[in-house]
Amino acid sequence: MVAVVSIVLLLLRAMPVEGYFNDFDKVSQTQIDVKLTQLGLKDPAPVQIVRYFGRLVKGDLGVSSRYRAGYPITRILAAKAPVSIRLGCAALLISLLLGFALGIRMARSSQTKHALFDRLGILFVVAVQTVPAAVYHILIQLYGTEIFGFPMLFDRRNWTSWILPVFSLSLGNISFYAIWLRRYMRDESNKDYVRLARAKGLPENRVWRGHILRNAVVPLVQYIPEAVLTTVMGALYVESLYSVPGMGGLLVQAIRIQDNTLVQALVVLFTMISMAGMLLGDLLLAFVDPRIAFESRRGGRR
């Protein structure tokens, strides 16, 4: 967190100072110097970094210079963050449900004679992974509105306008979970304990659900942080595409109008969300894998 925020601060300090003024063309050089001094931008970089972290601990992200001049950024984010959080959580939930369902079906189909569903699933995964995300986002918006009649632009009061943005955000993670769950389930299905369960006459559904799937999910949990990162990065484009009043579209707009203070605050917030996803993945992995423990035993780690 310290490294990312420090790098962002240094990069923004190298940007033109126009981003700190709402009417840069109308101010003199003296006024520019006075404003930069008041903002502390004339101080050495280490001093600025330490000062910023001191404000960050207190929850002070500064004020916007161009998006809403003089308005506290925390109030701007308070109105934008709930929309992005709901959109991202819905996309992650949909990707887990559909990705797991597709992966299970592909793994079971791969054990049949023709493996038709498995081949179709692999074709879907390859298409999603090879086609640039911006392309299929536009295609989803185009055909989703023309064929199914869903709204093209987002309206938080209309639940149907959530469908296309959520599906667009979840599509990449659906293919990701599906292909990795298929792989792990296929690996588990060839192990000795599965052969023993079948030799004992256990029903095939019970073998797949109680033995293969249960153990295949464990290594898959470690990819949850990557899914969070993918959702966060995808939101930057999807929210702009559907005019979602969230943080992703706000970051794009802040970069375009060169509101450096707002860009800085949003990057810090996205970094926190990403690191929270990484921590969640580690905790879930320890929860589902009984071989992992946090306590030490006889001076060693487990």
C-alpha positions in Angstrom: 0.0 0.0 0.0 2.8 2.4 0.9 4.7 1.6 -2.3 1.7 2.0 -4.6 0.5 5.3 -3.0 4.1 6.7 -3.0 4.6 5.9 -6.7 1.2 7.4 -7.6 2.1 10.6 -5.6 5.4 10.9 -7.4 3.9 10.3 -10.8 1.2 12.9 -10.3 3.7 15.4 -9.0 5.5 15.0 -12.4 2.2 15.9 -14.2 1.5 19.5 -15.3 0.2 21.7 -12.6 -2.9 22.6 -14.5 -4.7 19.7 -12.8 -4.7 21.7 -9.5 -6.5 24.7 -10.9 -10.0 25.1 -12.1 -9.2 28.2 -14.2 -5.5 27.8 -15.0 -5.6 30.1 -18.0 -6.8 33.1 -15.9 -4.2 32.9 -13.1 -0.8 34.5 -13.0 2.5 32.8 -12.2 2.5 34.4 -8.8 -0.9 33.0 -8.0 0.2 29.6 -9.3 3.2 29.6 -7.0 1.1 30.7 -4.0 -1.5 28.0 -4.6 1.1 25.2 -5.0 2.8 26.4 -1.8 -0.6 26.3 0.1 -1.1 22.7 -1.2 2.3 21.7 0.0 3.4 20.8 -3.6 6.6 22.8 -3.2 7.9 20.7 -0.4 10.3 17.7 -0.9 8.6 14.5 -2.1 9.2 12.6 1.2 7.6 15.3 3.2 4.5 15.3 0.8 4.2 11.5 1.1 4.4 11.5 4.9 1.8 14.4 5.0 -0.5 12.6 2.7 -0.5 9.4 4.7 -1.2 11.4 7.8 -4.3 12.8 6.2 -5.2 9.4 4.8 -5.2 7.9 8.3 -7.7 10.6 9.3 -9.9 9.9 6.3 -9.0 13.2 4.5 -8.6 12.7 0.8 -8.5 16.4 0.0 -10.8 18.4 -2.2 -11.5 18.2 -5.9 -9.9 20.8 -8.1 -11.8 20.4 -11.4 -14.6 17.8 -11.1 -16.3 19.8 -8.4 -13.9 22.6 -7.4 -13.5 22.9 -3.7 -15.8 20.0 -2.8 -14.5 17.3 -0.4 -13.6 14.1 -2.3 -15.0 11.9 0.5 -18.4 13.3 -0.2 -18.0 12.7 -3.9 -17.0 9.1 -3.2 -19.8 8.6 -0.7 -22.3 9.1 -3.5 -20.4 7.0 -6.1 -19.0 4.1 -4.1 -22.2 2.3 -3.2 -23.1 1.9 -6.9 -19.7 0.5 -7.8 -19.7 -1.9 -4.8 -23.2 -3.2 -5.6 -22.3 -3.7 -9.3 -19.0 -5.4 -8.5 -20.4 -7.7 -5.8 -23.3 -8.7 -8.2 -20.7 -9.4 -10.9 -18.6 -11.5 -8.6 -21.6 -13.5 -7.4 -22.8 -14.2 -10.9 -19.3 -15.2 -12.1 -19.0 -17.7 -9.2 -22.4 -19.3 -9.8 -22.2 -19.5 -13.5 -18.5 -20.3 -13.6 -18.8 -23.1 -11.1 -21.8 -24.5 -12.9 -20.1 -24.4 -16.3 -16.9 -25.9 -14.9 -18.7 -28.8 -13.2 -20.7 -29.5 -16.4 -17.5 -29.4 -18.5 -15.6 -31.7 -16.2 -18.4 -34.3 -16.1 -18.9 -34.0 -19.9 -15.2 -34.6 -20.5 -15.6 -38.1 -19.0 -18.3 -39.1 -21.5 -17.7 -40.6 -25.0 -18.3 -37.5 -27.2 -17.7 -34.8 -24.6 -19.9 -32.4 -26.5 -20.6 -30.0 -23.7 -17.0 -29.9 -22.7 -15.9 -28.9 -26.2 -18.6 -26.2 -26.4 -17.5 -24.9 -23.0 -13.8 -24.8 -24.1 -14.9 -22.9 -27.3 -16.7 -20.4 -25.1 -13.7 -20.0 -22.8 -11.2 -19.6 -25.7 -13.5 -17.0 -27.3 -13.7 -14.9 -24.1 -10.0 -15.1 -23.4 -8.8 -14.3 -26.9 -11.3 -11.6 -27.9 -10.4 -8.2 -26.3 -12.7 -7.3 -23.5 -13.6 -3.9 -25.1 -14.9 -5.8 -28.1 -17.3 -8.1 -26.4 -18.4 -5.4 -24.0 -19.6 -3.4 -27.0 -21.2 -6.5 -28.6 -23.0 -7.3 -25.4 -24.4 -3.7 -25.2 -25.3 -3.7 -28.9 -27.1 -7.0 -29.2 -28.4 -6.9 -25.6 -30.4 -3.8 -26.4 -31.5 -4.7 -29.9 -32.4 -8.4 -29.3 -33.5 -8.5 -25.7 -34.6 -4.9 -25.3 -32.5 -4.1 -22.2 -31.7 -0.4 -21.5 -28.5 0.9 -23.1 -27.7 3.3 -20.3 -27.7 2.6 -16.6 -30.5 3.7 -14.3 -30.2 2.6 -10.7 -34.0 2.7 -10.3 -34.6 0.3 -13.2 -33.4 -3.2 -12.3 -33.2 -4.3 -15.9 -30.5 -1.7 -16.6 -28.2 -3.6 -14.2 -28.3 -6.8 -16.3 -25.9 -5.9 -19.1 -23.3 -4.1 -17.0 -23.2 -7.0 -14.5 -23.0 -9.6 -17.2 -20.3 -7.7 -19.0 -18.2 -7.5 -15.8 -18.7 -11.1 -14.9 -18.1 -12.7 -18.3 -14.3 -12.8 -18.0 -14.4 -14.4 -14.5 -17.1 -16.9 -15.7 -14.7 -18.3 -18.2 -11.8 -18.1 -15.8 -13.5 -20.1 -13.1 -15.0 -22.6 -15.5 -11.7 -23.6 -17.1 -9.8 -23.9 -13.9 -12.5 -25.8 -12.0 -12.7 -28.2 -15.0 -8.9 -28.7 -14.8 -8.9 -29.4 -11.0 -11.9 -31.7 -11.2 -10.3 -33.7 -13.9 -7.1 -34.0 -11.9 -9.0 -35.1 -8.8 -11.1 -37.6 -10.8 -8.0 -39.6 -11.6 -6.7 -40.0 -8.1 -6.7 -43.2 -6.0 -9.3 -42.1 -3.4 -11.8 -41.5 -6.2 -11.2 -44.9 -7.7 -11.6 -46.4 -4.3 -14.9 -44.5 -3.8 -16.2 -45.8 -7.1 -15.0 -49.4 -6.3 -17.0 -49.3 -3.1 -20.1 -48.6 -5.2 -20.8 -45.0 -4.2 -23.3 -43.2 -6.6 -21.6 -41.3 -9.3 -23.3 -38.0 -8.3 -22.0 -38.4 -4.7 -18.5 -39.1 -5.9 -18.5 -36.0 -8.1 -20.1 -33.8 -5.5 -18.7 -35.1 -2.2 -15.2 -36.0 -3.3 -14.1 -34.5 -6.6 -15.8 -31.1 -6.3 -15.0 -30.6 -2.6 -11.3 -31.1 -3.2 -11.1 -29.2 -6.5 -12.5 -26.0 -5.0 -9.6 -25.7 -2.5 -6.9 -24.6 -5.0 -9.5 -22.4 -6.9 -10.0 -20.1 -3.9 -6.5 -18.7 -4.4 -7.7 -17.0 -7.6 -10.4 -14.9 -5.9 -8.0 -11.9 -5.6 -7.4 -12.1 -9.3 -11.2 -12.0 -9.9 -11.5 -9.0 -7.7 -8.7 -7.2 -9.6 -10.4 -8.2 -12.9 -13.7 -6.8 -11.8 -12.1 -3.5 -10.6 -10.2 -3.0 -13.8 -13.3 -4.0 -15.9 -15.4 -1.5 -14.1 -13.3 1.4 -15.4 -14.5 0.7 -19.0 -17.9 -0.8 -18.3 -19.1 2.0 -16.1 -18.1 4.5 -18.7 -19.8 2.5 -21.5 -23.1 2.3 -19.7 -22.9 5.7 -18.0 -22.9 4.1 -14.5 -22.5 6.8 -11.8 -19.8 4.9 -10.0 -16.1 5.1 -9.2 -14.9 3.5 -12.4 -16.4 6.1 -14.7 -15.4 8.8 -12.2 -11.8 7.8 -12.5 -11.9 8.0 -16.3 -13.5 11.4 -16.2 -11.1 12.7 -13.6 -8.1 11.6 -15.7 -9.7 13.3 -18.8 -10.2 16.6 -17.0 -6.8 16.3 -15.1 -8.2 16.5 -11.6 -5.0 15.2 -10.0 -6.3 15.2 -6.4 -9.4 13.2 -7.4 -7.3 10.7 -9.5 -5.0 10.3 -6.5 -7.8 9.5 -4.1 -9.5 7.0 -6.5 -6.2 5.1 -7.2 -5.7 4.8 -3.4 -9.3 3.5 -3.0 -8.9 1.0 -5.8 -5.6 -0.2 -4.2 -7.4 -0.7 -0.9 -10.1 -2.7 -2.6 -7.6 -4.9 -4.4 -5.6 -5.6 -1.3 -8.8 -6.4 0.6 -9.5 -9.0 -2.2 -6.0 -10.5 -1.7 -6.6 -10.7 2.0 -10.0 -12.3 1.5 -8.5 -14.9 -0.8 -5.8 -15.9 1.8 -8.4 -16.1 4.6 -10.8 -18.2 2.4 -8.0 -20.5 1.4 -7.1 -21.1 5.1 -10.8 -21.7 5.8 -11.4 -24.3 3.1 -8.0 -26.1 3.3 -7.6 -27.9 6.6 -3.8 -28.2 6.0 -3.3 -24.5 6.5 -3.2 -23.1 10.0 -2.2 -19.7 11.4 -0.8 -20.9 14.7 2.8 -22.1 15.2 3.6 -25.5 16.7 6.9 -26.3 18.4 8.5 -23.2 17.0 7.6 -24.1 13.4 5.0 -23.0 11.0 2.2 -25.0 9.4 
